[in-house]
Amino acid sequence: MDAEALAIFGAWIEGEEGGDSYLDRLSGEAGVSIDVGAAIDEIGGTQLFLLRMFADAQLGMALGETDPTPDPSAIPSGPATNETADLLAQLQGIRDVYLGPDDNGLTALIAGRSNDADTRVRAALDRAVAAVEAVPGPLRELAAADAPEAHAAYEAIEALEVEWNTDVVSLLGIVVGFSDADGDSG
């Protein structure tokens, strides 16, 4: 994990294979920079893709919500059975992207268009994080046991996905492409 984290940090700061760093691309300092609209599309669309993956492809399939046959193996797990902690960290990451340091992330853009929408997104983020925090053990095992805490986590993440799509995507005019929603490309 340390090597992967250092590689990601290096690409962010120094670039990959002789290319511009991602930091320079997003800040407009690179020879080929991402414009602000494309950066917002990328950031917001990626978060939507992740929420769809967590709700529909993982928890939904594990619980039989998005497929008639429950399949707990849809929840990624390793020998340490840290899937609950992993999902919590991923949701906290989405919340961090939304809030940014000092509330200057996507929240600033949404609040500038609608304080009510910003309040709804923040509340949905908090509910999703709280629902996963309330899961009392390995999520895959609880999904296999059809535990109410696993269903509550699914419902909260599904509600966050709907809220994100309704308020963040629509208010920011994010263009969600096929690849953002299909899960086949990154």
For each residue, the residues with C-beta under 8 A, 3 or more apart:
1: 4 5
2: 5 6
3: 6 7
4: 1 7 8
5: 1 2 8 9
6: 2 3 9 10
7: 3 4 10 11
8: 4 5 11 12
9: 5 6 12 13
10: 6 7 13 14 16
11: 7 8 14 15 16 21 22
12: 8 9 21 22 23
13: 9 10 21 23
14: 10 11 21
15: 11 18 19 20 21 22 24
16: 10 11 19
17:
18: 15
19: 15 16
20: 15 24 25 30 31 32 33
21: 11 12 13 14 15 24 25 30
22: 11 12 15 25 26
23: 12 13 26 27 29
24: 15 20 21 27 28 29 30 33
25: 20 21 22 30 32 33 34
26: 22 23 33 34 39
27: 23 24 30 33
28: 24 33
29: 23 24 33
30: 20 21 24 25 27 33
31: 20
32: 20 25
33: 20 24 25 26 27 28 29 30
34: 25 26 38 39 42
35: 38 39
36: 39 40
37: 40 41 173
38: 34 35 41 42
39: 26 34 35 36 42 43
40: 36 37 43 44 106 109 172 174
41: 37 38 44 45 174 175 176
42: 34 38 39 45 46
43: 39 40 46 47 97 106
44: 40 41 47 48 106 164 168 169 172 174
45: 41 42 48 49 169 174 175 176 177 180
46: 42 43 49 50 180
47: 43 44 50 51 94 97 98 164 168
48: 44 45 51 52 161 164 165 168 169 174 176 180 181
49: 45 46 52 53 180 181 183
50: 46 47 53 54 90 94
51: 47 48 54 55 94 157 160 161 164
52: 48 49 55 56 57 161 181 183
53: 49 50 56 57 58 183
54: 50 51 57 58 59 87 90 91 157
55: 51 52 58 59 60 154 157 158 160 161
56: 52 53 59 60 61 66 158 161
57: 52 53 54 60 61 66 74 183
58: 53 54 55 61 62 74 75 76 87
59: 54 55 56 62 63 65 74 75 139 143 150 153 154 157
60: 55 56 57 63 65 66 67 154 158
61: 56 57 58 64 65 66 67 70 71 74
62: 58 59 70 71 72 73 74 75 139 140 143 144 150
63: 59 60 70 143 146 150 151 154
64: 61 67 68 69 70 71
65: 59 60 61 154 158
66: 56 57 60 61
67: 60 61 64 70 71
68: 64
69: 64
70: 61 62 63 64 67 143 144 146
71: 61 62 64 67 74
72: 62 75 140 141 143 144
73: 62 140
74: 57 58 59 61 62 71
75: 58 59 62 72 83 139 140 143
76: 58 83 86
77: 81 82 83 138 139 140
78: 81 82
79:
80:
81: 77 78 138 140 141
82: 77 78 85 86
83: 75 76 77 86 87 138 139 140
84: 87 88 132 135 137 138 139
85: 82 88 89
86: 76 82 83 89 90
87: 54 58 83 84 90 91 132 139 153
88: 84 85 91 92 129 132 133
89: 85 86 92 93
90: 50 54 86 87 93 94
91: 54 87 88 94 95 125 128 129 132 157
92: 88 89 95 96 129
93: 89 90 96 97
94: 47 50 51 90 91 97 98 125
95: 91 92 98 99 125 126 129
96: 92 93 99 100 105
97: 43 47 93 94 100 105 106
98: 47 94 95 105 106 107 121 122 125 168
99: 95 96 103 105 107 122
100: 96 97 103 104 105 106 107 108
101: 104 105
102:
103: 99 100 107 108
104: 100 101 107 108
105: 96 97 98 99 100 101 108
106: 40 43 44 97 98 100 109 110 168 172
107: 98 99 100 103 104 110 111 118 121 122
108: 100 103 104 105 111 112
109: 40 106 112 113 171 172
110: 106 107 113 114 117 118 121 167 168 171 172
111: 107 108 114 115 117 118
112: 108 109
113: 109 110 117 171 172
114: 110 111 117 118 167 171
115: 111 118 119
116: 119 120
117: 110 111 113 114 120 121 167 168 171
118: 107 110 111 114 115 121 122 167
119: 115 116 122 123
120: 116 117 123 124 163 167
121: 98 107 110 117 118 124 125 163 164 167 168
122: 98 99 107 118 119 125 126
123: 119 120 126 127
124: 120 121 127 128 156 159 160 163 164
125: 91 94 95 98 121 122 128 129 160
126: 95 122 123 129 130
127: 123 124 130 131 156 159 160
128: 91 124 125 131 132 153 156 157 159 160
129: 88 91 92 95 125 126 132 133
130: 126 127 133 134 156
131: 127 128 134 135 149 152 153 155 156 157
132: 84 87 88 91 128 129 135 153 156 157
133: 88 129 130
134: 130 131 149 152 153
135: 84 131 132 139 142 149 150 153
136: 142 149
137: 84 141 142
138: 77 81 83 84 141 142
139: 59 62 75 77 83 84 87 135 142 143 150 153
140: 62 72 73 75 77 81 83 143 144
141: 72 81 137 138 144 145
142: 135 136 137 138 139 145 147 149 150
143: 59 62 63 70 72 75 139 140 146 147 150
144: 62 70 72 140 141
145: 141 142 150
146: 63 70 143 150 151
147: 142 143 150 151
148: 151 152
149: 131 134 135 136 142 152 153
150: 59 62 63 135 139 142 143 145 146 147 153 154
151: 63 146 147 148 154 155
152: 131 134 148 149 155 156
153: 59 87 128 131 132 134 135 139 149 150 156 157
154: 55 59 60 63 65 150 151 157 158
155: 131 151 152 158 159
156: 124 127 128 130 131 132 152 153 159 160
157: 51 54 55 59 91 128 131 132 153 154 160 161
158: 55 56 60 65 154 155 161 162
159: 124 127 128 155 156 162 163
160: 51 55 124 125 127 128 156 157 163 164
161: 48 51 52 55 56 157 158 164 165
162: 158 159 165 166
163: 120 121 124 159 160 166 167 168
164: 44 47 48 51 121 124 160 161 167 168 169
165: 48 161 162 168 169 170
166: 162 163 169 170
167: 110 114 117 118 120 121 163 164 170 171
168: 44 47 48 98 106 110 117 121 163 164 165 171 172 174
169: 44 45 48 164 165 166 172 174 176
170: 165 166 167 173 174
171: 109 110 113 114 117 167 168
172: 40 44 106 109 110 113 168 169
173: 37 170
174: 40 41 44 45 48 168 169 170
175: 41 45
176: 41 45 48 169 180 181
177: 45 180 181
178: 181 182
179: 182 184 185
180: 45 46 48 49 176 177
181: 48 49 52 176 177 178
182: 178 179 185
183: 49 52 53 57
184: 179
185: 179 182
186:
